[in-house]
């Protein structure tokens, strides 16, 4: 029996992780929500980890714009707390699967970023997440896994797909940027991939990219959400990032390569189109 601690268990990805693990008889899961475990409390983290074989860290500061004015607070959660978690795993012998982000990269490429790409974050959130990545890889060189994801949507919590459906109910048309590229990723599909990785004791430690295959823009993603929900996709209109000025710079190109999965003998995730269709069919994409 593999004992797994899931942090951030009340969030979109964490909720799906707990559900996936709970359905598998080979695992017992401890679901640690924000109210259960203060990641900024190193002593609490050190006490929570022992007794578990694997820790999956799905917690983090996710307010990208808020990090611009609160970088120290974001780094405390996304960097310092992750270092404490890695140290606790090193002391107890647990493996750590840490969820990171495409925002650690510059977003200026024109072809998919390999896992070996040199990080160059363009905003405070990205810098805070990079601190966490470096802590895991440094403290747990033989038992640390960093899984970068991006453009998450799912049944639990706020996300782009849910927002599009909500706006469809209140507006005749919706303007969506068509100059940012990425990989829409269903949180349940990612949860399954993370559990598969956690189950693979022979998987090499290091960086993996946990995003759906293929690529698209926010505009085309929105059109797909409309179409799959029986709405007129032509109600979605293309615009540019200049129309939505925000405190934090967004990467223009967030397409990630998936070559590293082969080293673990595991298949990468399905295409974003396949996953989105499955998510809609499962009722995981609703107005919110």
C-alpha positions in Angstrom: 0.0 0.0 0.0 1.4 3.4 -1.1 0.7 6.2 1.3 0.3 9.6 -0.5 0.0 13.1 1.0 -1.7 15.6 -1.3 -1.2 19.2 -0.4 -3.6 21.8 -1.8 -6.2 19.1 -1.7 -9.1 21.7 -1.8 -8.0 23.2 -5.0 -9.0 22.4 -8.6 -6.1 20.0 -9.2 -5.9 18.8 -5.6 -9.6 17.8 -5.6 -9.0 15.7 -8.7 -5.9 14.1 -7.3 -7.7 13.0 -4.1 -10.6 11.6 -6.2 -8.2 9.6 -8.5 -6.2 8.3 -5.6 -9.2 7.3 -3.6 -10.5 5.1 -6.4 -7.2 3.1 -6.5 -6.9 0.3 -3.9 -3.1 0.4 -4.1 -3.1 3.9 -2.4 -4.2 5.5 0.8 -4.4 9.3 0.6 -4.1 12.1 3.2 -5.8 15.2 1.8 -4.3 18.3 3.3 -6.2 21.4 2.5 -5.1 25.0 3.4 -7.0 24.8 6.7 -5.3 21.5 7.5 -1.7 22.4 6.8 0.0 25.9 6.7 2.8 25.4 4.2 4.6 28.5 5.6 5.0 26.7 8.9 8.1 24.6 8.4 7.5 22.7 11.6 4.0 21.7 10.6 5.3 20.6 7.2 8.0 18.5 8.9 5.4 16.8 11.0 2.9 16.2 8.2 5.3 14.4 5.8 6.6 11.4 7.8 4.6 8.2 7.3 4.0 8.9 3.6 5.8 7.3 0.7 4.9 10.1 -1.8 4.0 13.7 -1.4 2.2 15.4 -4.3 2.4 19.2 -3.8 -0.6 20.8 -5.6 -0.6 23.8 -3.3 0.7 27.2 -4.2 0.2 31.0 -4.5 -1.7 31.2 -7.9 -2.6 34.9 -8.0 -0.3 35.9 -10.9 -1.1 39.6 -10.8 -1.1 39.8 -7.0 2.4 38.4 -6.9 3.7 41.6 -8.7 3.1 43.6 -5.5 3.5 40.7 -3.0 6.5 38.8 -4.4 7.9 38.1 -1.0 4.6 36.5 0.1 4.3 34.5 -3.1 7.9 33.3 -2.8 7.2 32.2 0.8 4.5 29.8 -0.5 5.9 28.9 -3.9 9.6 28.8 -2.9 10.5 28.7 0.8 7.6 26.4 1.8 8.5 24.0 -1.0 12.1 23.9 0.3 10.8 22.9 3.7 8.6 20.2 2.1 11.6 18.9 0.1 13.7 18.8 3.3 11.0 16.9 5.1 10.8 14.4 2.3 14.6 14.0 2.3 14.5 13.3 6.1 11.6 10.7 5.8 12.6 9.1 2.6 9.5 10.1 0.7 9.4 11.0 -3.0 8.1 14.5 -3.9 6.1 15.3 -7.0 5.9 19.1 -7.2 3.5 20.9 -9.5 5.1 23.9 -11.2 4.3 26.1 -14.2 5.2 27.3 -17.7 5.7 30.7 -16.2 9.2 29.8 -15.2 10.1 30.1 -18.9 10.4 33.3 -20.9 7.5 32.6 -23.3 9.5 34.0 -26.3 10.1 30.7 -28.1 8.6 29.6 -31.4 8.8 25.8 -30.9 7.9 23.7 -27.9 10.1 24.2 -24.8 12.1 21.0 -23.9 12.3 20.1 -20.3 16.0 21.1 -20.4 15.1 24.7 -21.4 16.9 27.4 -19.4 14.3 29.1 -17.1 13.8 32.9 -17.6 10.6 34.0 -15.8 9.2 37.3 -16.9 7.1 38.1 -13.8 7.1 37.7 -10.0 4.9 34.6 -10.0 7.3 32.8 -12.3 10.3 33.8 -10.2 8.5 32.5 -7.1 7.7 29.2 -8.8 11.3 28.8 -10.1 12.5 29.1 -6.5 10.4 26.1 -5.6 11.7 24.1 -8.6 15.3 24.7 -7.7 14.6 23.7 -4.1 13.2 20.3 -5.1 15.9 19.6 -7.6 18.6 20.6 -5.2 17.4 18.9 -2.0 16.0 15.8 -3.7 18.2 15.0 -6.6 17.2 11.3 -6.6 13.6 11.6 -5.4 12.3 15.0 -6.6 9.9 15.4 -9.6 9.0 18.8 -10.9 5.9 18.7 -13.2 5.2 21.9 -15.1 1.7 22.5 -16.2 -0.3 25.3 -17.8 -3.7 26.6 -18.8 -5.6 24.3 -16.3 -9.3 24.0 -16.3 -11.6 21.6 -14.5 -14.7 21.0 -12.4 -13.4 22.6 -9.2 -12.6 26.3 -8.9 -12.3 29.2 -11.3 -10.8 28.7 -14.7 -10.9 30.0 -18.3 -13.4 27.5 -19.7 -15.8 28.1 -16.9 -15.5 31.9 -17.4 -16.2 31.6 -21.1 -19.5 29.7 -20.4 -20.5 32.2 -17.8 -19.9 35.1 -20.2 -21.8 33.3 -22.9 -24.8 33.5 -20.7 -24.6 37.3 -20.2 -23.0 38.6 -23.4 -23.7 38.4 -27.1 -20.1 38.3 -28.0 -16.8 37.6 -26.1 -13.4 39.1 -27.1 -10.5 36.7 -26.5 -6.8 37.1 -27.2 -5.4 35.3 -30.2 -1.7 36.0 -29.8 -0.9 33.8 -26.8 -0.2 30.2 -27.4 -0.5 27.3 -25.0 -1.9 23.9 -24.1 -5.3 23.8 -22.4 -5.0 21.0 -19.8 -7.8 19.2 -18.0 -7.0 19.0 -14.3 -8.4 15.5 -14.1 -6.2 14.3 -16.9 -3.2 15.9 -15.2 -4.2 14.3 -11.9 -4.2 10.9 -13.6 -0.8 11.6 -15.1 0.7 12.7 -11.8 -0.6 9.5 -10.1 0.9 7.4 -12.9 4.2 9.1 -12.4 4.0 8.6 -8.6 3.3 4.9 -9.2 6.4 4.5 -11.4 9.3 3.8 -9.0 11.7 3.6 -11.9 10.9 7.0 -13.3 14.0 9.2 -13.4 13.8 12.2 -11.1 13.8 15.7 -12.6 11.6 17.9 -14.7 8.5 16.7 -16.7 6.0 18.7 -18.6 2.4 17.9 -17.6 0.3 19.6 -20.3 -2.0 18.3 -23.0 -0.4 17.6 -26.4 -0.8 20.0 -29.3 -1.2 23.8 -29.0 -3.7 26.6 -29.6 -4.5 30.1 -28.6 -7.0 31.4 -26.0 -9.3 32.4 -28.8 -9.4 29.0 -30.5 -9.7 27.4 -27.1 -12.7 29.6 -26.3 -14.3 28.7 -29.7 -13.9 25.0 -28.9 -15.5 25.5 -25.5 -18.5 27.2 -27.1 -18.8 24.6 -29.9 -18.7 21.6 -27.6 -21.4 23.1 -25.4 -23.7 23.7 -28.4 -23.1 27.4 -28.6 -22.3 29.5 -31.7 -18.5 29.7 -31.8 -18.7 32.8 -34.0 -19.8 34.7 -30.9 -16.1 34.5 -29.8 -14.1 37.3 -31.4 -10.3 37.5 -31.7 -8.3 40.4 -30.1 -4.8 41.0 -29.0 -3.1 41.1 -25.6 -2.9 44.9 -25.8 -6.6 44.9 -25.2 -6.2 43.4 -21.8 -3.4 45.2 -19.9 -2.6 43.4 -16.6 -0.1 44.0 -13.9 2.0 40.9 -14.7 3.5 40.2 -18.1 2.1 37.0 -19.6 4.3 34.6 -21.7 3.4 34.8 -25.4 4.3 31.2 -26.1 3.7 28.6 -23.4 3.9 25.4 -25.5 5.8 22.7 -23.7 7.5 19.6 -25.1 6.9 16.1 -23.6 10.0 14.1 -24.5 10.9 13.3 -20.9 7.9 10.9 -20.4 9.6 8.4 -22.7 12.5 8.1 -20.2 10.0 6.9 -17.6 8.3 4.5 -20.1 5.1 6.6 -19.9 3.0 8.1 -22.6 2.5 11.9 -22.7 -1.0 13.3 -22.1 -3.6 13.2 -24.9 -4.3 16.2 -27.2 -6.1 19.2 -25.8 -9.0 18.6 -28.1 -9.5 15.1 -27.0 -9.3 16.0 -23.3 -11.6 19.0 -23.7 -14.2 16.8 -25.4 -14.0 14.3 -22.6 -14.2 16.9 -19.9 -17.3 18.4 -21.5 -18.9 15.0 -21.8 -18.1 14.3 -18.1 -19.8 17.5 -17.1 -16.5 19.0 -15.9 -16.8 22.2 -17.9 -19.6 24.3 -16.5 -20.3 28.1 -16.2 -18.5 29.6 -13.2 
